[in-house]
Amino acid sequence: MTHPDDVAEALLALRARTPLVHCITNYVTAGFTANVLLAAGASAAMVDNEDEAALFAGVADALLINLGTPQPTLRTSYLSAAKAAQEGTTPWVLDPIGAGGLPWRGAMAQELLAFHPTAIRGNASEIIGLHGLGTGGRGVDSSADPADAVESARGLLARADVVSASGAVDHVVSGEALVRVAGGTPLLTKVTGTGCSLGALMAAYLAVTPSPLTAAVAAHVHVAVAADIAAEQHSAPGSFAVAYLDALYSVTADDLRAGAKLL
């Protein structure tokens, strides 16, 4: 079971190593995702063309593949980068946005599972849909509670080391362990890119933390604590988004240790 002390140590490792995260992500949230990584203590590169994706996946410390705005022209990039990460033992995260509700990207996500992502991160509907037990949520939004996705998350562990279903209370599953991470604010749902950037942050933590479970939990706690700090002073989406980036940057290991709400 992950302890708040483990989360604090993971943040220290993140900032000591500044891992480079290769993001093949969606165009709606790419800039915000890069800013989240930089603020948290990592580094970002958005390399998605088919001539460079595999090469860069072997150079980076971690990889994120996010299917938020998939295009057929990116199929080769997705598959070659995932294959290179698997062969190079580079940790990587699959964010199967819309899986279960949108057929093309659902099939793409299933293909990517063959390369054993280190972590899968999605909302509850996406996790259920990826496991084949549901029809997805409302577009890219979830229509299910994270607790409803635990069975599917456990089923996906045959294809990944850790699976996270995000929501009001995040549920992170690995082996026999289930860690619930509370905290955060509804304002996170009013800023585009908070979920996508969480996947990237998980990749960053996977690069510096031996335990995939601890890495995933640390990313969720970092987001929740920073969001709580930002929401203390700002109640509207625009100012909250800026304050959230500031809080990701300024939060300390002691802040995560004290603020981690692990259930």
C-alpha positions as CSV (number, residue, x, y, z in Angstrom):
1,M,0.0,0.0,0.0
2,T,1.3,3.5,-0.9
3,H,1.9,5.8,2.1
4,P,2.0,9.6,2.0
5,D,5.8,9.3,2.7
6,D,6.2,7.4,-0.6
7,V,4.3,10.2,-2.4
8,A,6.6,12.8,-0.9
9,E,9.7,10.8,-1.9
10,A,8.4,10.5,-5.4
11,L,8.0,14.3,-5.8
12,L,11.6,14.7,-4.6
13,A,12.8,12.2,-7.2
14,L,10.8,13.9,-9.9
15,R,12.4,17.3,-9.3
16,A,15.8,15.8,-8.8
17,R,15.8,14.0,-12.2
18,T,13.5,16.3,-14.4
19,P,12.4,13.4,-16.6
20,L,11.6,14.0,-20.3
21,V,8.1,12.9,-21.2
22,H,7.4,12.2,-24.8
23,C,3.8,13.1,-25.5
24,I,1.8,12.0,-28.4
25,T,-1.3,13.8,-27.3
26,N,-4.3,15.7,-28.6
27,Y,-4.1,19.2,-30.1
28,V,-6.8,20.6,-27.7
29,T,-4.6,20.1,-24.6
30,A,-1.0,19.8,-25.8
31,G,0.0,23.2,-24.6
32,F,-1.6,22.8,-21.2
33,T,-0.1,19.4,-20.8
34,A,3.4,20.7,-21.5
35,N,2.9,23.5,-19.0
36,V,1.7,21.0,-16.3
37,L,4.8,18.9,-16.8
38,L,7.1,21.9,-16.6
39,A,5.4,23.3,-13.6
40,A,5.5,20.0,-11.7
41,G,9.2,19.5,-12.3
42,A,9.4,17.4,-15.5
43,S,10.1,18.3,-19.1
44,A,7.9,17.8,-22.2
45,A,8.3,17.0,-25.9
46,M,5.4,16.7,-28.4
47,V,6.7,14.5,-31.1
48,D,4.0,12.8,-33.2
49,N,5.2,12.4,-36.7
50,E,5.7,8.9,-37.9
51,D,9.4,9.4,-38.9
52,E,10.4,10.5,-35.4
53,A,7.9,9.0,-32.9
54,A,9.6,5.6,-32.4
55,L,13.1,7.2,-32.3
56,F,12.1,9.7,-29.7
57,A,10.3,7.1,-27.6
58,G,13.7,5.5,-27.2
59,V,15.3,8.7,-26.1
60,A,12.7,10.0,-23.6
61,D,12.4,8.9,-20.0
62,A,8.7,8.1,-20.4
63,L,5.9,8.1,-23.1
64,L,2.3,9.2,-23.1
65,I,-0.1,8.2,-25.8
66,N,-3.4,10.1,-25.5
67,L,-6.2,9.3,-28.0
68,G,-8.1,12.6,-27.5
69,T,-8.0,13.7,-31.1
70,P,-6.8,10.6,-33.0
71,Q,-6.2,10.8,-36.8
72,P,-5.6,7.8,-39.1
73,T,-2.3,9.5,-40.1
74,L,-1.2,9.1,-36.4
75,R,-1.8,5.4,-36.3
76,T,1.8,4.5,-37.3
77,S,3.1,7.0,-34.7
78,Y,1.0,5.5,-31.9
79,L,2.0,1.9,-32.7
80,S,5.7,2.5,-33.4
81,A,6.2,4.6,-30.3
82,A,4.4,2.0,-28.1
83,K,6.5,-0.7,-29.6
84,A,9.8,1.2,-29.1
85,A,8.8,2.0,-25.5
86,Q,8.1,-1.7,-24.8
87,E,11.3,-2.9,-26.4
88,G,13.4,-0.2,-24.7
89,T,11.7,-0.8,-21.3
90,T,10.6,2.9,-21.3
91,P,7.5,3.3,-19.0
92,W,4.5,4.5,-20.9
93,V,0.9,5.6,-20.3
94,L,-2.1,4.9,-22.4
95,D,-5.0,7.4,-22.1
96,P,-7.8,5.8,-24.0
97,I,-10.1,8.9,-24.4
98,G,-13.5,7.9,-25.7
99,A,-12.8,4.2,-25.6
100,G,-16.0,2.2,-25.6
101,G,-18.1,5.0,-27.0
102,L,-16.2,5.8,-30.2
103,P,-15.3,2.8,-32.3
104,W,-12.2,3.8,-34.2
105,R,-10.3,5.0,-31.2
106,G,-11.6,2.1,-29.2
107,A,-10.1,-0.3,-31.7
108,M,-6.9,1.8,-31.7
109,A,-6.6,1.5,-27.9
110,Q,-7.1,-2.2,-28.1
111,E,-4.2,-2.5,-30.6
112,L,-2.0,-0.5,-28.2
113,L,-2.7,-2.8,-25.3
114,A,-0.6,-5.4,-27.1
115,F,2.5,-3.3,-26.2
116,H,1.7,-3.5,-22.5
117,P,1.4,0.0,-21.2
118,T,2.9,0.5,-17.8
119,A,-0.2,2.4,-16.8
120,I,-3.7,3.1,-18.2
121,R,-5.4,6.3,-17.1
122,G,-8.9,7.3,-18.0
123,N,-12.3,8.2,-16.6
124,A,-14.6,5.5,-15.3
125,S,-16.5,5.1,-18.6
126,E,-13.3,4.8,-20.6
127,I,-11.9,2.2,-18.3
128,I,-15.1,0.2,-18.5
129,G,-15.3,0.7,-22.2
130,L,-11.7,-0.4,-22.8
131,H,-12.3,-3.6,-20.9
132,G,-15.3,-4.2,-23.2
133,L,-18.0,-4.0,-20.5
134,G,-19.6,-0.7,-21.4
135,T,-20.4,1.7,-24.3
136,G,-18.5,4.7,-23.0
137,G,-19.6,8.0,-21.6
138,R,-20.9,11.2,-23.0
139,G,-18.3,11.9,-25.7
140,V,-15.1,12.2,-23.7
141,D,-16.9,12.7,-20.4
142,S,-17.7,10.0,-17.9
143,S,-21.2,8.7,-17.2
144,A,-19.9,6.3,-14.5
145,D,-18.4,6.6,-11.0
146,P,-14.8,5.5,-10.6
147,A,-15.9,2.8,-8.1
148,D,-18.0,1.2,-10.9
149,A,-14.8,0.8,-12.9
150,V,-12.7,-1.2,-10.4
151,E,-13.7,-4.6,-11.8
152,S,-12.8,-3.5,-15.3
153,A,-9.5,-1.9,-14.0
154,R,-8.6,-5.2,-12.4
155,G,-9.4,-7.0,-15.6
156,L,-7.1,-4.7,-17.5
157,L,-4.1,-5.6,-15.3
158,A,-3.4,-8.5,-17.6
159,R,-2.3,-5.8,-20.1
160,A,-0.9,-3.1,-17.8
161,D,0.9,-2.8,-14.4
162,V,-1.5,-0.1,-12.9
163,V,-4.9,1.2,-14.0
164,S,-6.4,4.5,-12.8
165,A,-10.0,5.6,-13.0
166,S,-10.3,9.3,-12.3
167,G,-13.2,11.1,-10.8
168,A,-14.4,12.8,-7.7
169,V,-12.4,10.1,-5.8
170,D,-9.7,8.5,-8.0
171,H,-9.4,4.8,-7.9
172,V,-5.9,3.3,-8.6
173,V,-5.6,-0.4,-9.0
174,S,-2.5,-2.6,-9.2
175,G,-2.3,-6.3,-8.3
176,E,-4.3,-6.8,-5.1
177,A,-4.0,-3.1,-4.1
178,L,-6.7,-0.5,-4.5
179,V,-5.9,3.0,-3.5
180,R,-8.5,5.7,-3.4
181,V,-7.3,9.3,-3.7
182,A,-9.6,12.0,-2.5
183,G,-9.2,15.8,-2.8
184,G,-9.3,18.1,-5.7
185,T,-12.1,20.4,-6.8
186,P,-14.9,20.5,-9.3
187,L,-13.0,23.4,-11.0
188,L,-10.7,20.8,-12.5
189,T,-13.6,19.8,-14.8
190,K,-14.0,23.4,-16.0
191,V,-10.4,23.6,-17.4
192,T,-9.7,21.5,-20.5
193,G,-6.6,19.4,-20.2
194,T,-6.5,18.6,-16.5
195,G,-7.2,14.9,-17.2
196,C,-4.9,14.6,-20.2
197,S,-2.1,16.3,-18.3
198,L,-2.6,13.9,-15.4
199,G,-1.7,11.1,-17.8
200,A,1.5,12.9,-18.7
201,L,2.3,13.5,-15.1
202,M,1.8,9.9,-14.3
203,A,4.3,9.1,-17.1
204,A,6.8,11.5,-15.4
205,Y,6.4,9.8,-12.1
206,L,6.8,6.4,-13.7
207,A,10.2,7.5,-15.0
208,V,11.5,8.1,-11.5
209,T,9.6,5.7,-9.2
210,P,10.2,2.0,-9.1
211,S,6.7,1.1,-8.1
212,P,4.0,1.8,-10.8
213,L,1.4,2.0,-8.1
214,T,3.3,4.7,-6.1
215,A,4.0,6.6,-9.3
216,A,0.3,6.7,-10.3
217,V,-0.8,7.6,-6.8
218,A,1.8,10.3,-6.5
219,A,0.6,11.9,-9.7
220,H,-3.0,11.9,-8.5
221,V,-2.0,13.4,-5.1
222,H,0.1,16.1,-6.7
223,V,-2.9,17.1,-8.8
224,A,-5.4,17.0,-6.0
225,V,-3.2,18.9,-3.5
226,A,-2.3,21.6,-6.1
227,A,-5.9,21.9,-7.1
228,D,-7.1,22.3,-3.5
229,I,-4.5,25.1,-3.0
230,A,-5.5,26.9,-6.2
231,A,-9.2,26.6,-5.3
232,E,-8.7,28.3,-1.9
233,Q,-8.1,31.6,-3.6
234,H,-9.8,31.3,-7.0
235,S,-13.4,30.3,-7.8
236,A,-13.6,30.8,-11.6
237,P,-12.0,28.6,-14.3
238,G,-9.6,31.1,-15.8
239,S,-7.9,32.3,-12.7
240,F,-8.0,28.8,-11.2
241,A,-6.1,27.4,-14.2
242,V,-3.2,29.8,-13.7
243,A,-3.2,29.3,-10.0
244,Y,-3.2,25.5,-10.5
245,L,-0.1,25.7,-12.6
246,D,1.5,27.9,-9.9
247,A,0.5,25.4,-7.2
248,L,1.9,22.4,-9.2
249,Y,5.2,24.3,-9.2
250,S,5.3,25.5,-5.6
251,V,3.9,22.5,-3.8
252,T,6.5,20.8,-1.6
253,A,7.1,17.2,-0.5
254,D,5.8,18.2,2.9
255,D,2.6,19.6,1.3
256,L,2.0,16.3,-0.5
257,R,2.7,14.3,2.7
258,A,0.3,16.4,4.7
259,G,-2.4,16.8,2.0
260,A,-2.5,13.3,0.6
261,K,-6.0,11.9,1.2
262,L,-5.5,8.2,0.7
263,L,-8.4,6.0,1.4
